[in-house]
Amino acid sequence: MNFDLFERLHAIGLTAALAHQVADFQTDPDARPMRVLEVHREHLLLHDGTDERRGRPTPRLLGQLAVDDQALAVGDWVLACPQQPAPDRVIERLTPSNQLCRRVNDGRGAARRQVLVSNVDMALLVMGLDQDYNLRRLERYLALVRLAGVAPVLLLTKADTVELPLLAHRLASARELMPAGAPVLAVDGRDASLCDRLWPWLGRGRTLVLLGSSGAGKSTLTNTLAHASAGRSDAHVSQSGSPPEGLAGLARADAAPQRTQSVRAGDDRGRHTTTVRSLHFTRPGACIIDTPGLRALRLDAGDPTQLDAVFDDVARLAPQCRFRDCRHQDEPGCAVREELPPQRLGNYHKLLREARRDSLTALERREQLAIWKARGRAGHARAKSKRGEPNQDP
């Protein structure tokens, strides 16, 4: 890959590690590296560093991804062969540097893996300071990004809608949950100066993903970062020798802004205006991925011990428990239960149960279901016995 091509693709997130893969996968001389902007049912929206293009993955690629329990996602890098007329033929996917994934029900009692986004440098966790404020949900989003090895920044939106004492209290409570050194900002997502406040993380070629519930203000933030013109941002770009006009073609300046709606009166719940994940380009140079609110966030932790890296306070206190195999529930001398708030420990146990359930094989799930049914029958028989009714169960 020549220098000019790498620089053009680096502007939309290509790293040196990903660029090295291009030569390894170069099975077709016409194939070009492109980034996935959107994933639709019948096609992909791609960007080749200059223009947007439509692409369609080959059946061979889709079959290979299915075997590997994978799927194409926004943020992926692919090799595509240009076709006239479109769509281009997508023949390979470069191995992503990281992925944010969750588990969803497959309809047969098991949970399948769903890739949300790929190749991100930082996660902007978005939570409203109104009734969207929920620390237990924030813990889940923190677990999601830390399992993927992605650094978080917390953006508490709608700062203009709450009184200062409540704002200060919620800022302090949120900071207690965040990893040491992780930034926490209270913002108004419509403020054009937001580019200046987020400047340290909006460098050229970096990729950020917005995560949060519906109605938290993710699409408003996307519109502000992608379309608003911040004075410091434009000045910096001009000083670097790349005028804003040079970014306009790359940054999808003509693309329609993300649709937004007001939240529902009474509980501040969102209306799921954003329905697909999409990658956009900001004026400072970073790529930003807007995502729909997740109705359910079930972590992709195949090994329950992975949660130790997320709940590092539990892992730190566990060796101080009286019993080596302490489950931090009702055992005497539990240092974890003595130190942590009940809500945080309860959330840890809930996520641990989910991870253990998802790690079961099909046979283990059937055996567990049989045990539950047997316990249910036994309980039903005891209840009938207490009422003096005859037990007719076999």
C-alpha positions as CSV (number, residue, x, y, z in Angstrom):
1,M,0.0,0.0,0.0
2,N,1.5,3.3,-1.0
3,F,1.8,6.3,1.3
4,D,-0.9,8.4,-0.3
5,L,-3.4,5.6,-0.2
6,F,-2.6,4.9,3.5
7,E,-2.9,8.5,4.4
8,R,-6.3,8.8,2.7
9,L,-7.6,5.6,4.5
10,H,-6.0,6.6,7.8
11,A,-8.2,9.6,7.8
12,I,-11.2,7.3,8.0
13,G,-9.7,5.0,10.7
14,L,-7.2,2.6,9.0
15,T,-4.4,1.7,11.4
16,A,-0.9,0.4,10.5
17,A,-1.9,-3.0,11.9
18,L,-5.0,-3.3,9.7
19,A,-3.0,-2.0,6.7
20,H,-0.5,-4.9,7.1
21,Q,-3.4,-7.4,6.6
22,V,-4.3,-6.0,3.2
23,A,-1.3,-7.7,1.5
24,D,-2.1,-11.0,3.3
25,F,-5.7,-10.9,1.9
26,Q,-4.8,-9.6,-1.5
27,T,-6.3,-12.5,-3.5
28,D,-7.8,-10.2,-6.2
29,P,-5.7,-7.4,-7.8
30,D,-8.9,-5.3,-8.2
31,A,-9.8,-5.4,-4.5
32,R,-9.6,-2.2,-2.5
33,P,-9.7,-1.6,1.2
34,M,-13.0,0.1,2.3
35,R,-14.6,0.9,5.6
36,V,-18.2,-0.1,6.5
37,L,-20.4,2.9,7.2
38,E,-23.7,1.1,7.5
39,V,-25.0,-2.4,7.3
40,H,-28.4,-3.0,5.6
41,R,-30.3,-6.2,4.9
42,E,-29.3,-6.3,1.2
43,H,-26.2,-4.2,1.0
44,L,-23.4,-2.3,2.8
45,L,-22.6,1.4,2.6
46,L,-18.8,1.7,2.2
47,H,-16.2,4.4,2.0
48,D,-12.9,4.1,0.1
49,G,-11.3,7.2,1.5
50,T,-12.7,9.4,-1.3
51,D,-16.3,8.4,-2.0
52,E,-19.2,6.5,-0.6
53,R,-20.0,3.2,-2.4
54,R,-22.5,0.4,-2.1
55,G,-21.3,-3.1,-1.6
56,R,-22.6,-6.6,-1.3
57,P,-20.7,-9.5,0.5
58,T,-20.2,-12.7,-1.4
59,P,-21.9,-15.8,-0.3
60,R,-18.5,-17.3,0.5
61,L,-17.6,-14.5,2.8
62,L,-21.0,-14.7,4.6
63,G,-20.6,-18.4,5.0
64,Q,-17.1,-18.1,6.4
65,L,-18.2,-15.4,8.9
66,A,-21.2,-17.6,10.0
67,V,-18.9,-20.5,10.7
68,D,-16.7,-18.2,12.9
69,D,-19.8,-16.9,14.7
70,Q,-19.1,-13.5,13.2
71,A,-20.9,-10.9,11.1
72,L,-20.1,-7.7,9.3
73,A,-20.6,-4.6,11.4
74,V,-20.2,-0.9,11.2
75,G,-16.5,0.1,11.6
76,D,-15.3,-3.1,9.9
77,W,-12.6,-2.9,7.1
78,V,-13.3,-5.0,4.0
79,L,-11.7,-5.7,0.6
80,A,-14.1,-4.9,-2.2
81,C,-13.9,-5.2,-6.0
82,P,-15.5,-2.2,-7.7
83,Q,-18.3,-3.1,-10.1
84,Q,-20.2,-1.3,-12.8
85,P,-23.0,-0.9,-12.0
86,A,-22.9,-1.1,-8.2
87,P,-22.9,-2.8,-5.8
88,D,-19.2,-3.6,-5.4
89,R,-18.3,-7.2,-4.6
90,V,-17.1,-7.5,-0.9
91,I,-14.8,-10.5,-0.8
92,E,-12.9,-10.3,2.5
93,R,-13.1,-8.8,6.0
94,L,-9.9,-7.7,7.7
95,T,-9.6,-9.1,11.2
96,P,-10.8,-6.3,13.6
97,S,-8.6,-4.9,16.3
98,N,-11.6,-5.1,18.7
99,Q,-15.3,-5.6,18.7
100,L,-18.2,-4.6,21.0
101,C,-20.6,-7.5,21.2
102,R,-23.7,-8.5,23.2
103,R,-25.7,-11.7,23.5
104,V,-29.3,-11.9,22.1
105,N,-31.8,-14.7,22.2
106,D,-31.7,-16.9,19.2
107,G,-35.3,-18.0,19.6
108,R,-34.4,-21.6,20.7
109,G,-33.5,-20.9,24.3
110,A,-29.9,-20.1,23.7
111,A,-28.0,-16.8,23.3
112,R,-26.2,-15.9,20.1
113,R,-23.4,-13.4,19.7
114,Q,-24.2,-10.1,18.0
115,V,-21.4,-7.8,16.9
116,L,-22.4,-4.1,17.5
117,V,-19.4,-2.3,16.1
118,S,-15.7,-3.0,15.2
119,N,-12.4,-1.2,15.4
120,V,-13.1,1.5,17.9
121,D,-10.6,3.5,19.9
122,M,-12.9,5.0,22.5
123,A,-16.5,4.7,23.7
124,L,-18.5,7.8,24.6
125,L,-21.0,6.5,27.1
126,V,-24.1,8.8,26.9
127,M,-26.5,9.1,29.8
128,G,-29.1,11.8,30.4
129,L,-29.1,13.8,33.6
130,D,-33.0,13.6,33.5
131,Q,-34.9,10.4,34.2
132,D,-32.5,8.5,31.9
133,Y,-29.9,8.7,34.7
134,N,-29.4,5.1,35.9
135,L,-26.1,3.9,37.5
136,R,-26.9,0.2,37.2
137,R,-27.3,0.6,33.4
138,L,-24.1,2.5,33.3
139,E,-22.3,-0.4,35.0
140,R,-23.5,-2.6,32.1
141,Y,-22.2,-0.3,29.5
142,L,-18.9,0.0,31.3
143,A,-18.7,-3.8,31.4
144,L,-19.5,-3.9,27.7
145,V,-16.6,-1.6,26.7
146,R,-14.1,-2.9,29.2
147,L,-14.6,-6.5,28.1
148,A,-13.6,-5.3,24.6
149,G,-10.6,-3.3,26.0
150,V,-12.0,0.0,24.9
151,A,-11.4,3.1,27.0
152,P,-14.6,4.9,28.2
153,V,-15.6,8.6,28.5
154,L,-18.9,9.4,30.2
155,L,-21.0,12.2,28.7
156,L,-23.9,13.3,31.0
157,T,-26.2,15.1,28.6
158,K,-29.0,17.6,29.1
159,A,-26.9,19.4,31.7
160,D,-29.1,22.5,30.9
161,T,-32.2,20.8,32.2
162,V,-31.2,20.1,35.9
163,E,-30.5,22.3,38.9
164,L,-26.9,22.7,40.0
165,P,-27.1,20.7,43.3
166,L,-28.6,17.7,41.5
167,L,-26.0,18.1,38.7
168,A,-23.2,18.0,41.2
169,H,-24.6,15.0,43.1
170,R,-25.1,13.0,39.9
171,L,-21.6,13.9,38.6
172,A,-20.1,12.7,41.8
173,S,-22.0,9.4,41.9
174,A,-21.1,8.6,38.3
175,R,-17.4,9.4,38.9
176,E,-17.4,6.8,41.7
177,L,-18.3,4.1,39.1
178,M,-15.9,5.0,36.4
179,P,-12.4,3.6,36.2
180,A,-9.6,5.8,37.7
181,G,-8.8,8.6,35.3
182,A,-11.8,8.1,33.0
183,P,-13.2,11.5,32.1
184,V,-16.8,12.4,33.1
185,L,-18.3,15.5,31.5
186,A,-21.7,17.2,31.9
187,V,-22.7,18.6,28.5
188,D,-25.4,20.1,26.4
189,G,-25.4,18.0,23.2
190,R,-26.6,21.0,21.1
191,D,-23.8,23.3,22.1
192,A,-21.4,23.9,19.2
193,S,-18.5,24.3,21.6
194,L,-18.8,20.6,22.3
195,C,-16.0,20.0,19.7
196,D,-13.7,22.0,21.8
197,R,-14.5,20.1,25.0
198,L,-14.0,16.8,23.3
199,W,-11.0,17.9,21.3
200,P,-8.5,15.6,23.1
201,W,-10.4,12.5,21.7
202,L,-11.3,13.8,18.2
203,G,-8.0,13.4,16.6
204,R,-7.6,12.5,12.9
205,G,-8.2,8.8,12.2
206,R,-9.6,7.9,15.6
207,T,-12.9,6.1,15.9
208,L,-15.4,6.7,18.7
209,V,-18.7,5.0,19.3
210,L,-21.7,6.5,21.1
211,L,-23.5,4.1,23.4
212,G,-26.5,4.7,25.6
213,S,-30.2,4.3,25.9
214,S,-32.7,5.7,23.5
215,G,-33.4,9.3,24.2
216,A,-30.0,10.0,25.9
217,G,-29.0,12.3,23.1
218,K,-26.6,10.3,21.0
219,S,-27.9,11.5,17.6
220,T,-27.9,15.1,18.8
221,L,-24.3,14.7,19.8
222,T,-23.5,13.1,16.4
223,N,-25.1,16.1,14.6
224,T,-23.2,18.6,16.7
225,L,-19.8,16.9,16.2
226,A,-20.3,16.1,12.5
227,H,-22.0,19.3,11.3
228,A,-21.3,22.1,13.8
229,S,-18.3,24.3,13.2
230,A,-16.3,25.0,16.4
231,G,-13.9,27.9,16.3
232,R,-11.0,26.0,17.8
233,S,-11.5,23.0,15.5
234,D,-11.5,25.0,12.3
235,A,-8.5,27.1,13.5
236,H,-6.5,23.9,14.2
237,V,-7.4,22.3,10.9
238,S,-6.3,25.5,9.1
239,Q,-3.0,25.6,10.9
240,S,-2.4,21.9,10.1
241,G,-2.5,22.8,6.4
242,S,-5.7,20.9,5.6
243,P,-8.5,23.4,5.2
244,P,-12.1,22.5,6.3
245,E,-13.1,22.4,2.6
246,G,-10.6,19.5,2.2
247,L,-12.5,17.6,4.8
248,A,-15.9,18.3,3.4
249,G,-15.9,15.6,0.8
250,L,-14.6,13.1,3.2
251,A,-16.8,14.1,6.1
252,R,-20.1,13.5,4.3
253,A,-20.9,17.1,4.6
254,D,-23.8,16.8,2.3
255,A,-25.3,13.9,4.3
256,A,-28.5,14.5,6.1
257,P,-28.2,15.0,9.8
258,Q,-29.3,12.2,12.2
259,R,-33.0,12.4,12.9
260,T,-33.9,13.3,16.5
261,Q,-37.1,13.4,18.5
262,S,-38.2,14.7,21.9
263,V,-38.3,12.2,24.7
264,R,-41.6,10.9,26.0
265,A,-43.3,13.1,28.6
266,G,-43.5,11.7,32.1
267,D,-40.4,9.4,32.1
268,D,-38.0,10.9,29.6
269,R,-37.8,7.7,27.6
270,G,-36.6,7.9,24.0
271,R,-38.5,6.9,20.9
272,H,-35.8,4.9,19.1
273,T,-35.4,7.4,16.3
274,T,-32.1,6.0,15.3
275,T,-32.7,2.5,13.9
276,V,-29.3,1.6,12.3
277,R,-25.7,2.0,13.4
278,S,-23.9,4.5,11.2
279,L,-20.4,5.9,10.9
280,H,-19.9,9.7,10.4
281,F,-16.9,12.0,10.1
282,T,-16.3,14.9,12.4
283,R,-14.8,18.3,11.4
284,P,-11.8,17.7,13.8
285,G,-11.0,14.5,11.9
286,A,-12.3,11.6,14.1
287,C,-14.9,9.0,13.0
288,I,-17.9,8.7,15.2
289,I,-20.4,5.8,15.2
290,D,-24.0,6.5,16.2
291,T,-25.9,3.6,17.6
292,P,-29.6,2.9,18.4
293,G,-30.5,2.6,22.1
294,L,-30.3,-1.0,23.2
295,R,-33.5,-2.4,24.8
296,A,-31.5,-5.2,26.4
297,L,-27.7,-5.3,27.0
298,R,-26.6,-8.9,27.8
299,L,-22.9,-9.1,28.0
300,D,-20.8,-11.3,25.7
301,A,-18.7,-12.8,28.6
302,G,-18.3,-16.5,27.7
303,D,-16.0,-17.0,30.7
304,P,-17.5,-15.6,34.0
305,T,-13.9,-14.8,35.2
306,Q,-13.8,-12.1,32.6
307,L,-16.0,-10.0,34.9
308,D,-13.1,-9.8,37.3
309,A,-11.4,-7.3,35.0
310,V,-14.7,-5.2,34.9
311,F,-15.5,-5.4,38.6
312,D,-12.0,-4.8,39.7
313,D,-13.1,-3.7,43.2
314,V,-14.6,-7.2,43.7
315,A,-11.4,-8.8,42.5
316,R,-9.4,-6.6,44.8
317,L,-11.4,-7.3,48.0
318,A,-12.0,-11.0,47.4
319,P,-8.7,-12.2,48.8
320,Q,-9.6,-10.6,52.1
321,C,-12.7,-12.8,52.5
322,R,-12.6,-15.4,55.3
323,F,-13.2,-18.3,52.8
324,R,-11.2,-18.8,49.7
325,D,-14.3,-19.9,47.7
326,C,-16.5,-17.1,49.0
327,R,-19.4,-16.3,46.7
328,H,-20.0,-12.9,48.3
329,Q,-23.6,-13.8,49.2
330,D,-24.3,-14.9,52.7
331,E,-21.0,-16.3,53.9
332,P,-19.6,-14.8,57.2
333,G,-16.5,-12.7,57.0
334,C,-17.1,-11.5,53.4
335,A,-14.9,-8.5,52.8
336,V,-16.7,-7.8,49.5
337,R,-20.1,-7.6,51.0
338,E,-18.9,-5.4,53.8
339,E,-17.3,-2.8,51.5
340,L,-19.4,-2.6,48.4
341,P,-22.9,-1.0,48.1
342,P,-25.6,-3.7,47.9
343,Q,-26.8,-2.3,44.5
344,R,-23.3,-2.8,42.9
345,L,-22.8,-6.2,44.4
346,G,-26.3,-7.2,43.3
347,N,-25.5,-6.1,39.7
348,Y,-22.3,-8.1,39.8
349,H,-24.1,-11.3,40.8
350,K,-26.7,-10.7,38.1
351,L,-24.1,-10.3,35.4
352,L,-22.2,-13.3,36.7
353,R,-25.4,-15.5,36.5
354,E,-25.9,-14.3,32.9
355,A,-22.3,-15.1,32.0
356,R,-22.5,-18.6,33.5
357,R,-25.8,-19.3,31.8
358,D,-24.4,-18.2,28.4
359,S,-21.3,-20.4,28.9
360,L,-23.5,-23.6,29.2
361,T,-23.5,-26.1,26.4
362,A,-26.8,-27.3,24.9
363,L,-26.6,-30.5,26.9
364,E,-25.9,-28.6,30.1
365,R,-28.9,-26.3,29.4
366,R,-31.2,-29.4,29.0
367,E,-29.9,-30.9,32.2
368,Q,-30.4,-27.6,34.1
369,L,-33.9,-27.3,32.7
370,A,-34.7,-30.9,33.9
371,I,-33.5,-29.9,37.4
372,W,-35.7,-26.8,37.5
373,K,-38.7,-28.8,36.4
374,A,-38.0,-31.5,39.0
375,R,-37.8,-28.8,41.7
376,G,-41.0,-27.2,40.5
377,R,-42.8,-30.5,40.7
378,A,-41.4,-31.1,44.2
379,G,-42.5,-27.7,45.3
380,H,-46.0,-28.2,43.8
381,A,-46.3,-31.5,45.6
382,R,-45.3,-30.0,49.0
383,A,-47.9,-27.2,48.5
384,K,-50.6,-29.8,47.8
385,S,-49.6,-31.9,50.8
386,K,-49.9,-28.9,53.1
387,R,-53.4,-28.2,51.8
388,G,-54.3,-31.9,52.4
389,E,-54.8,-32.5,48.6
390,P,-53.9,-35.9,47.1
391,N,-50.7,-35.8,45.0
392,Q,-51.5,-37.4,41.6
393,D,-48.2,-36.5,40.0
394,P,-46.2,-39.6,38.8
